[in-house]
Amino acid sequence: MRALLAAVCLLPALAASAPAPGRPAERIALVACAPGYPGSTAEAQPSMDALAEALARTAVWKPGALAAVYEPTEKEGLERLARADAAVALVPLPFFLEHAGKLRLTARLQIEQPGGLTEVWSLVARKGRVASPAALAGFTVASIAGYAPGFVRGAPGAWGRIPEGVRVAETSQVLSALRRAAAGEDVAVLLDGAQGAALPTLPFAADLEVVARSAPLPAALVTTVGSRLPAARWRQLERAFAAVPSDPEGAAALAGVRMVRFAPVDAAALATARRLAAEPSR
């Protein structure tokens, strides 16, 4: 369906000795992690290198001050972000909501992709089977964002929160999950914006229906990690993010990672997402 961040990262070669925890390395890493989306670290590396070079040049940083890496799984992303040189991250919204507290992620910019700055998530089930959240009893809700169950449960918004007893499963095999739902199995699927847009093109689309949609939510974010990047260096990098789309080589690098530009964070939309993902009081 779509490769969300299809890779954007700045990865350093490993130093012989790691920097002290929480302190910035001389070379910083911008780590992109998009669990469930296509592409491997090796496949993404040429595009990552091009973006890293464009950002460093625009920030007027020394060659090699930025390096890039893409991690395709949640586990690999968390492991890479735990390393002291990982100062900036590019992540989809569900990853941010699930791990911002533990990783001390601060949202700095929104990433505009070909589909826009925001996306609407859609909960899909077999036509006529799910009229309310209570009707999901006994179901599994599958989603590429299943690693962030709080987000999946809250994404339907005003329709109602998916009950805590309903199983949430992470899957990259969204098409298979939709086939199971269409066949009448106890499966519903939460689709991201691009997947939802492709739904009407499926040969079995007539057997499915969108039972709930989220509010427009940020699709992906540029974040800083703890205090690893000094404020002055972040301001330089922030200016580079803003300027790189206007540079021909920079624009080409962005196109290679399916990005258009970077914009200020929509604080209201992000606050909405945080409320949706928050676990209910017990």
NORQUI-V431034 format. One record per residue. SS is DSSP state (hx for helix, st for strand, lp for the rest). Layout:
ss=SS
ss=SS
//
This chain:
ss=lp
ss=lp
ss=lp
ss=lp
ss=lp
ss=lp
ss=lp
ss=lp
ss=lp
ss=st
ss=lp
ss=lp
ss=lp
ss=lp
ss=lp
ss=lp
ss=lp
ss=lp
ss=lp
ss=lp
ss=lp
ss=lp
ss=lp
ss=lp
ss=lp
ss=lp
ss=lp
ss=st
ss=st
ss=st
ss=st
ss=st
ss=st
ss=lp
ss=lp
ss=lp
ss=lp
ss=lp
ss=lp
ss=lp
ss=hx
ss=hx
ss=hx
ss=hx
ss=hx
ss=hx
ss=hx
ss=hx
ss=hx
ss=hx
ss=hx
ss=hx
ss=hx
ss=hx
ss=hx
ss=hx
ss=hx
ss=hx
ss=hx
ss=lp
ss=lp
ss=lp
ss=lp
ss=lp
ss=lp
ss=st
ss=st
ss=st
ss=st
ss=st
ss=st
ss=lp
ss=lp
ss=hx
ss=hx
ss=hx
ss=hx
ss=hx
ss=hx
ss=hx
ss=hx
ss=lp
ss=lp
ss=lp
ss=lp
ss=st
ss=st
ss=st
ss=st
ss=st
ss=st
ss=st
ss=hx
ss=hx
ss=hx
ss=hx
ss=hx
ss=hx
ss=hx
ss=hx
ss=hx
ss=hx
ss=hx
ss=lp
ss=st
ss=st
ss=st
ss=st
ss=st
ss=st
ss=st
ss=st
ss=st
ss=lp
ss=lp
ss=st
ss=lp
ss=st
ss=st
ss=lp
ss=lp
ss=st
ss=st
ss=st
ss=st
ss=st
ss=lp
ss=lp
ss=lp
ss=lp
ss=lp
ss=lp
ss=hx
ss=hx
ss=hx
ss=hx
ss=lp
ss=lp
ss=lp
ss=st
ss=st
ss=st
ss=st
ss=lp
ss=lp
ss=lp
ss=lp
ss=lp
ss=hx
ss=hx
ss=hx
ss=hx
ss=hx
ss=hx
ss=lp
ss=lp
ss=hx
ss=hx
ss=hx
ss=lp
ss=lp
ss=lp
ss=lp
ss=lp
ss=lp
ss=lp
ss=st
ss=st
ss=st
ss=st
ss=lp
ss=lp
ss=lp
ss=hx
ss=hx
ss=hx
ss=hx
ss=hx
ss=hx
ss=hx
ss=hx
ss=hx
ss=lp
ss=lp
ss=lp
ss=lp
ss=st
ss=st
ss=st
ss=st
ss=st
ss=lp
ss=hx
ss=hx
ss=hx
ss=hx
ss=hx
ss=hx
ss=hx
ss=hx
ss=hx
ss=lp
ss=lp
ss=lp
ss=hx
ss=hx
ss=hx
ss=st
ss=st
ss=st
ss=st
ss=st
ss=st
ss=lp
ss=lp
ss=lp
ss=st
ss=st
ss=lp
ss=st
ss=st
ss=st
ss=st
ss=st
ss=st
ss=lp
ss=lp
ss=lp
ss=lp
ss=lp
ss=hx
ss=hx
ss=hx
ss=hx
ss=hx
ss=hx
ss=hx
ss=hx
ss=hx
ss=hx
ss=hx
ss=hx
ss=hx
ss=hx
ss=hx
ss=hx
ss=lp
ss=hx
ss=hx
ss=hx
ss=hx
ss=hx
ss=hx
ss=hx
ss=hx
ss=hx
ss=lp
ss=lp
ss=lp
ss=lp
ss=st
ss=st
ss=st
ss=st
ss=lp
ss=lp
ss=hx
ss=hx
ss=hx
ss=hx
ss=hx
ss=hx
ss=hx
ss=hx
ss=hx
ss=hx
ss=hx
ss=lp
ss=lp
ss=lp
ss=lp
ss=lp
//
